[in-house]
Amino acid sequence: MRKTVVTLAVCALAAAGCGTQARDRPDGPQRSVKPGGPRWTYDRISEEPAKLTDVLATADDDIWVAGTRVSTGTGKPVASPDDGFLLHHDGKRWKRRPMPASLGDSVHEARLDAVDSGGFLLTAGKQDRSAWRMAHWDGTRWTPLPGPPTTAGSRGVVDVRAFADDDIWALRGDSLAYHWDGARWSATELPATVRALDGVASDDLWAVGHRDTRMDRAGGAETEYTQPAAVHWDGRAWKLVRTPEYRFSDPVPPEPGAHLGQVLAVAEDDVRAYGEHTYNHGETDDEPADEQVSLRWNGSSWARQAGAQGDCAGRAPVALDGDRGMFLDGNRYLAQDGSCVRIHRPRLPHTDGISRRSQQSLWLTAVEPVPGTDEVLGVGHVQVNQPGNPTGRAVVVRLER
């Protein structure tokens, strides 16, 4: 979980491929929305077919969105990798900006990550993931950076944590962590498969994922295939730190396993990690419920923490809302007191071929609180299902509390 999280990694909520372990779920019908609760309003509705992949705010007059033009004809966006673009909000209006020239002519799944020393990183891959490139924006100009090395068949960059333009960490989606020191990338093999990265300092970093436990079996009944894993960087070495284990009761379902897919470092003694305990569904009649994995580091050990209840149960975190609560996937909001509410969203205007009777769902790929303000922005798309002409619109939404 990156940025405020999040990183989200922002993870996300994308209908077309989220880079986190979050479940892809829309917000659903709006019948039960309580009046007076939080609601999204449309800050920008794209006039061209586009997919928005990330949002980052350094201030209320410096907001950036990464996007790509998409093919037309369906409600589900399909990116065209050669038409990447940026949107910038200067506090008054949105303006389209070009991608930095150093990223080349193929921009895939662009992401934005704050740099603690100032500015932000723009990371994007080619459509075939044969290369990943970076550029650092310092508020005035772009400086190209080489992306982490890639190999045939690798998953590419799944998370980034940048402390300075010469102190950048990146995960590749397997067991490799890469570090940029301003001159070169170095790789470290981690004792786990990792998917998310966060930390409060350059000598206090966490990578989370899972460790394979299939080799732990000594015959007999089927046991868990994987267990949650958390690996810590103390400025000198990466070390696997013990985490609670998850097990299904007998009869154990097929191919069971637990993993972590998101991590949020709030403080040195407050780190939160989220994932899922699941199995291969459809192979047995008596199927147990999946279980949300929710862990917290208190400075000395990892322990289970109570998961959300009600309609927020099992939903992946998307962004932290200061000390008020947390945004979850499916447009749910978990308040600090544990209450769960659905965030209302308006319907699109009935123009440009959108029927009044259409079914609409909002999918967000990233949510970003604006530093120093009460504002929260999200990016994604509204999918419009209607007879004969399914369509969609890329949108930027703003929270109305």
Residue pairs with C-beta under 8 A, 6 or more apart in sequence:
1 7
1 8
1 9
1 10
1 11
1 20
1 196
1 198
1 262
1 263
1 264
1 272
1 274
1 317
2 8
2 9
2 10
2 113
2 159
2 160
2 161
2 196
2 197
2 198
3 9
3 10
3 56
3 113
3 114
3 319
3 368
4 319
4 320
4 368
4 369
5 198
5 262
5 264
5 317
5 318
5 319
5 320
6 264
6 317
6 318
6 319
6 320
6 366
6 367
6 368
7 20
7 111
7 113
7 159
7 196
7 366
8 20
8 262
8 317
8 318
8 319
8 366
8 367
9 19
9 20
9 111
9 159
9 196
9 262
9 366
10 19
10 20
10 54
10 318
10 319
10 365
10 366
10 367
11 18
11 19
11 20
11 21
11 22
11 261
11 262
11 316
11 318
11 366
12 18
12 19
12 20
12 22
12 318
12 329
12 364
12 365
12 366
13 22
13 24
13 25
13 318
13 329
13 330
13 363
13 364
13 365
13 380
14 24
14 53
14 363
14 364
14 365
14 380
15 24
15 26
15 76
15 77
15 363
15 381
15 383
16 51
16 76
16 77
16 78
16 79
17 109
18 24
18 365
19 109
19 111
19 158
19 159
20 195
20 196
20 261
20 262
20 316
21 195
21 259
21 260
21 261
21 262
21 274
21 275
21 276
21 316
22 261
22 262
22 316
22 318
22 329
23 314
23 315
23 316
23 329
24 329
24 363
25 315
25 329
25 330
26 330
26 361
26 362
26 363
26 383
27 330
27 331
27 342
27 343
27 345
27 361
27 362
28 330
28 361
30 342
30 344
30 345
32 342
33 39
33 342
33 344
34 341
37 341
37 342
37 343
37 344
38 333
38 341
38 343
38 344
38 399
38 400
38 401
39 343
39 344
39 345
39 346
39 399
39 400
40 331
40 343
40 344
40 345
40 346
40 362
40 378
40 397
40 398
40 399
40 400
41 346
41 397
41 398
41 399
41 400
42 346
42 348
42 395
42 396
42 397
42 398
43 94
43 377
43 395
43 396
43 397
43 398
44 87
44 94
44 395
44 396
45 348
45 349
45 393
45 394
45 395
46 52
46 67
46 393
46 394
46 395
48 69
49 69
49 70
49 71
49 72
49 77
49 394
50 67
50 68
50 69
50 70
50 77
50 85
50 394
51 67
51 68
51 69
51 70
51 77
51 78
51 79
51 381
51 394
52 65
52 66
52 67
52 87
52 365
52 379
52 380
52 381
52 394
52 395
52 396
53 66
53 67
53 68
53 109
53 110
53 111
53 365
53 366
53 379
54 65
54 66
54 110
54 111
54 112
54 365
54 366
54 379
55 63
55 64
55 65
55 66
55 112
55 366
55 367
55 368
55 377
55 378
55 379
55 396
56 63
56 64
56 112
56 113
56 114
56 120
56 368
57 63
57 64
57 368
57 369
57 370
57 371
57 375
57 377
58 64
58 114
58 119
58 120
58 139
58 371
59 370
59 371
59 372
60 91
60 370
60 372
60 373
60 375
61 89
61 90
61 91
61 92
62 88
62 89
62 90
62 91
62 139
63 88
63 89
63 370
63 377
64 86
64 87
64 88
64 89
64 112
64 120
65 86
65 87
65 88
65 89
65 379
65 396
66 84
66 86
66 110
66 111
66 112
66 122
66 124
67 84
67 85
67 86
67 87
67 110
67 379
67 394
68 79
68 80
68 81
68 83
68 84
68 85
68 107
68 108
68 110
69 79
69 80
69 83
69 85
70 77
70 78
70 79
70 80
70 394
71 78
71 80
74 390
74 391
74 392
75 383
75 384
75 385
75 390
75 391
75 392
76 383
76 392
77 381
77 392
77 394
79 108
79 109
81 106
81 107
81 108
81 126
81 127
82 105
82 106
82 107
83 107
84 99
84 103
84 107
84 110
84 124
85 96
85 97
85 98
85 99
86 96
86 97
86 98
86 99
86 122
87 94
87 95
87 96
87 97
87 396
88 94
88 95
88 96
88 97
89 95
94 396
99 107
99 110
99 122
99 124
100 122
100 135
100 137
100 142
100 144
102 133
102 135
102 142
102 144
103 122
103 124
103 133
103 135
104 126
104 133
106 126
106 127
107 124
108 124
108 125
108 126
108 127
108 129
109 124
109 125
110 122
110 123
110 124
111 122
111 123
111 124
111 157
111 160
112 120
112 121
112 122
113 120
113 121
113 123
113 160
113 161
113 162
114 120
114 121
114 162
115 121
115 136
115 162
115 163
115 164
115 165
116 162
116 163
116 164
117 163
117 164
117 165
118 138
118 139
119 136
119 137
119 138
119 139
119 165
120 136
120 137
120 162
121 134
121 135
121 136
121 137
121 145
121 160
121 162
121 168
122 134
122 135
122 136
122 137
122 142
123 132
123 133
123 134
123 147
123 157
123 160
123 170
124 132
124 133
125 131
125 132
125 133
125 147
125 156
125 157
126 132
129 150
129 154
129 155
129 156
130 150
131 147
131 150
132 147
132 148
132 150
132 156
132 157
133 144
133 145
133 146
133 147
134 144
134 145
134 146
134 147
134 168
135 142
135 143
135 144
135 145
136 142
136 143
136 145
136 165
138 165
143 165
145 165
145 168
145 180
146 185
147 157
147 170
148 157
148 170
148 172
148 178
148 180
148 185
149 178
149 185
149 187
150 156
150 172
154 172
154 173
154 174
155 172
155 173
155 174
156 172
156 173
157 170
157 171
157 172
157 173
158 171
158 172
158 173
158 195
158 196
159 170
159 171
159 195
159 196
159 197
159 198
160 168
160 169
160 170
160 171
160 197
161 168
161 169
161 170
161 197
161 198
161 199
161 205
162 168
162 169
163 201
163 202
164 202
165 182
166 180
166 181
166 182
166 183
167 179
167 180
167 181
167 182
167 202
168 179
168 180
169 177
169 178
169 179
169 180
169 197
169 199
169 205
169 233
170 177
170 178
170 179
170 180
170 197
171 177
171 178
171 194
171 195
171 196
171 197
171 207
172 178
173 195
174 193
174 194
175 189
175 190
175 191
175 192
175 193
175 194
176 187
176 188
176 189
176 190
177 187
177 188
177 190
177 194
177 197
177 207
177 233
177 238
178 185
178 186
178 187
178 188
179 185
179 186
179 188
188 238
190 207
190 231
190 238
191 211
191 229
191 231
191 238
191 240
192 207
192 209
192 210
192 211
192 229
192 230
192 231
192 240
193 209
193 210
193 211
193 212
193 229
194 207
194 208
194 209
194 229
194 231
195 208
195 209
195 259
195 260
195 261
196 207
196 208
196 209
196 260
196 261
196 262
196 263
196 273
197 205
197 206
197 207
197 208
197 263
198 205
198 206
198 263
198 264
198 265
198 271
199 205
199 206
199 233
199 265
200 265
200 266
200 267
200 268
201 268
202 235
203 233
203 234
203 235
204 232
204 233
204 234
204 235
204 265
204 268
205 232
205 233
205 265
206 230
206 231
206 232
206 233
206 263
206 265
206 271
206 273
206 297
207 230
207 231
207 233
207 238
207 263
208 228
208 229
208 230
208 231
208 260
208 261
208 262
208 263
208 273
208 275
209 229
209 259
209 260
209 261
210 226
210 227
210 228
210 229
210 257
210 258
210 259
210 260
210 275
211 226
211 227
211 228
211 229
211 240
212 225
212 226
213 223
213 224
213 225
213 226
213 227
213 257
214 225
214 226
216 223
217 223
221 250
221 252
222 252
222 254
222 256
223 247
223 252
223 256
224 245
224 246
224 247
224 248
224 256
224 257
224 258
225 255
225 256
225 257
226 257
226 258
226 259
227 243
227 245
227 246
227 257
227 258
228 243
228 244
228 245
228 246
228 258
228 259
228 260
228 273
228 275
228 293
228 295
229 240
229 243
229 259
229 260
230 240
230 241
230 243
230 260
230 263
230 273
230 295
230 297
230 302
231 238
231 239
231 240
231 241
232 238
232 239
232 241
241 302
242 301
242 302
243 260
243 273
243 295
243 302
244 295
244 302
244 303
244 304
245 258
246 258
246 277
246 291
246 293
247 256
248 256
248 277
248 279
248 288
249 288
251 284
251 286
253 279
253 280
253 283
253 284
253 287
253 288
254 279
254 280
254 283
254 284
255 279
255 280
256 277
256 278
256 279
257 277
257 278
257 279
258 275
258 276
258 277
258 278
258 291
258 293
259 275
259 276
259 293
260 273
260 274
260 275
260 293
260 295
261 274
261 275
261 276
261 316
262 273
262 274
262 275
262 316
262 317
263 271
263 272
263 273
263 274
264 271
264 272
264 273
264 317
264 320
265 271
266 272
266 320
268 299
269 297
269 298
269 299
270 296
270 297
270 298
270 299
271 296
271 297
272 294
272 295
272 296
272 297
272 305
272 317
273 293
273 294
273 295
273 296
273 297
273 302
274 292
274 293
274 294
274 295
274 316
274 317
275 292
275 293
276 290
276 291
276 292
276 293
276 314
277 290
277 291
277 292
277 293
278 290
278 291
279 288
279 290
281 287
290 314
292 307
292 308
292 313
292 314
294 304
294 305
294 306
294 307
295 302
295 303
295 304
295 305
296 302
296 303
296 304
296 305
307 313
307 314
308 314
308 315
308 328
308 334
308 338
308 340
309 338
309 340
310 340
311 332
311 340
311 342
312 328
312 332
312 334
312 340
315 328
315 329
315 330
315 332
316 328
316 329
317 326
317 327
317 328
318 326
318 327
318 328
318 329
318 364
318 366
318 367
319 326
319 327
319 366
319 367
319 368
319 369
319 376
320 326
320 327
320 369
321 327
321 333
321 369
321 376
322 369
323 336
324 335
324 336
325 333
325 334
325 335
325 336
326 333
326 334
327 333
327 334
327 343
327 367
327 376
328 334
331 342
331 343
331 345
331 362
331 364
332 340
332 341
332 342
332 343
333 340
333 341
333 342
333 343
334 340
335 341
343 399
345 362
345 397
347 360
348 354
348 360
348 382
348 384
348 393
350 356
353 389
353 391
354 384
354 386
354 391
355 386
355 387
355 389
357 386
358 384
358 385
358 386
359 384
359 385
359 386
360 382
360 383
360 384
360 385
361 382
361 383
361 385
362 380
362 381
362 382
362 395
362 397
363 380
363 381
363 382
363 383
364 378
364 379
364 380
364 397
365 379
365 380
366 378
366 379
366 380
367 376
367 377
367 378
368 376
368 377
368 378
369 375
369 376
370 376
370 377
374 401
375 398
375 399
376 398
376 399
377 396
377 397
377 398
377 399
378 396
378 397
378 398
378 399
379 394
379 395
379 396
379 397
380 394
380 395
380 397
381 392
381 393
381 394
381 395
382 392
382 393
382 395
383 390
383 392
384 390
384 391
384 392
384 393
